[in-house]
Amino acid sequence: MALTNLQIQKAKARKKSYKLADGGGLFLLVKPNGSKLWQQKYRFLGKERLLSHGQYPEVSLVAARHKREAARLSIENGGDPATEKKLARISAETQARTTFFLVAEEYLESLSERELAESTMRKKRWYLLDLASPLHERPVSEIKPPEILYLLKSIEKSGRRETAKKMRGALSAVFRLAIVTLRAETDPTSAIKGALLPPKVTNRAAITDEKIFGSLLRDFDDYTGYPILIDAMKFQILTMTRPGEVRGAKKQEFDLDERVWEIPAERMKMRRPHRIPLSDQALAIIQDNWPQIEVVDLLFPSLISNRKWLSENAFNSALRRMGYEKDVVTSHGFRATASTILNNRRFDAEVIEAALAHQDTNPVRRAYNRATYWDQRVKLMQDWADLVDEFRTGSG
């Protein structure tokens, strides 16, 4: 028997939920707290399903019956009303987040969940939250290639060609997310490929003369600033690594018995782990700086806190205080120093490349070389450390 409005209004709460049937699978669920919910039972592909139609009196008896009939028609046409309702809700929520800024926020959140390096996240946020601010309030589906080109060209004209190139990639990632979430149909950045000027290649300033390099190493010995800065830079030189890889070095990455440092993929430029054999000299620096406090992980912590990294500019600031200008040497240039000197001394070029974690373009050879060159790399790192000592004493 069909329900009436009077029956619904008189239905009182009980200790347990109970149902008032209206027919065709539709019923009113009266809950102990007094709320009254419209629900409908139906079968789809042989299985019983349950569909919610809202709460009474917001959804009236007449409205609930209309929803029941719409669901019945959907079933007759082979549809599943519960699935269709869910998709409609997702579509509505998605369409409500259509501006470039909101899609960019979602993209950055997904990157954060993948635990990208903080330095990478800072750059992505700078591209999308700061430089891309003129696009923030624009519906992502309405942004056209000329807008993107104008924005990137203004950055390019300021002399930041590399920034313009990398920002185009970051913008493209946001538009691709918009496409797969049905908020855009095209990626407007694809139309401007080739329209930007290529970045100017500028090599990191590096000392490649052995005598001048030896003088720098002696200046390290005379440095009166924070001692851990010098140890960290010496360690970077001995391991042929990048400054960020050294600044983030943690105790758990070292196997002192096997004399190996394994840098995890997330801190490597190419996003693959890198194992480094430790020379006697590198091992001595580790032992001198090994944190005695159990909860401290960083090998070379900052001046401010033993739980924070040294600042990104810490090494270069120390070099400037020692009187070395940025066009003479940078901490990033220490790898070029090692590579140049070792190549000039006729060490095996492929072993040097493997030590520098440069990626071979041939994947089969790359996998083979990583295993094959280990013994040669162990010898190379000790030879390099001995050479560094010779340069410092002036006997090399």
Secondary structure as GFF3:
##gff-version 3
##sequence-region A 1 396
A	DSSP	alpha_helix	5	10	.	.	.	ID=ss1
A	DSSP	beta_strand	18	23	.	.	.	ID=ss2
A	DSSP	beta_strand	26	30	.	.	.	ID=ss3
A	DSSP	beta_strand	36	44	.	.	.	ID=ss4
A	DSSP	beta_strand	47	56	.	.	.	ID=ss5
A	DSSP	alpha_helix	61	76	.	.	.	ID=ss6
A	DSSP	alpha_helix	81	95	.	.	.	ID=ss7
A	DSSP	alpha_helix	100	113	.	.	.	ID=ss8
A	DSSP	alpha_helix	118	125	.	.	.	ID=ss9
A	DSSP	pi_helix	126	131	.	.	.	ID=ss10
A	DSSP	three_ten_helix	133	135	.	.	.	ID=ss11
A	DSSP	three_ten_helix	140	142	.	.	.	ID=ss12
A	DSSP	alpha_helix	145	157	.	.	.	ID=ss13
A	DSSP	alpha_helix	161	180	.	.	.	ID=ss14
A	DSSP	three_ten_helix	188	192	.	.	.	ID=ss15
A	DSSP	alpha_helix	210	222	.	.	.	ID=ss16
A	DSSP	alpha_helix	227	239	.	.	.	ID=ss17
A	DSSP	alpha_helix	243	247	.	.	.	ID=ss18
A	DSSP	three_ten_helix	251	253	.	.	.	ID=ss19
A	DSSP	beta_strand	254	255	.	.	.	ID=ss20
A	DSSP	beta_strand	260	263	.	.	.	ID=ss21
A	DSSP	three_ten_helix	265	267	.	.	.	ID=ss22
A	DSSP	beta_strand	274	277	.	.	.	ID=ss23
A	DSSP	alpha_helix	280	289	.	.	.	ID=ss24
A	DSSP	alpha_helix	314	321	.	.	.	ID=ss25
A	DSSP	three_ten_helix	331	333	.	.	.	ID=ss26
A	DSSP	alpha_helix	334	344	.	.	.	ID=ss27
A	DSSP	alpha_helix	349	355	.	.	.	ID=ss28
A	DSSP	alpha_helix	363	372	.	.	.	ID=ss29
A	DSSP	alpha_helix	374	393	.	.	.	ID=ss30
###
